[in-house]
Amino acid sequence: MELIAILSGFLVLGSLLGLLIGFIQVLSKLEQTKKNGIQTLQFSVIGLIIGFSSCALLFN
């Protein structure tokens, strides 16, 4: 159970870092980089949802 909590924490931290990188890419001037940034933001939000929901289930 402790290992799952640690992995969930890493998933949340990685998703937050992905959000930061995605926002930087969206603000770029290149069109392809903007598309990559939007995709990075989508995957980061999915990771945050999974990470927070697994933490909520563990510590319920």
Long-range contacts (C-beta under 8 A, 24 or more apart in sequence): 1-58, 4-54, 4-58, 5-55, 5-58, 5-59, 8-51, 8-54, 8-55, 8-58, 9-51, 9-55, 11-47, 11-50, 11-51, 11-54, 12-47, 12-48, 12-51, 12-52, 12-55, 14-47, 15-44, 15-45, 15-47, 15-48, 15-51, 16-44, 16-48, 18-43, 18-44, 18-47, 19-44, 19-45, 19-48
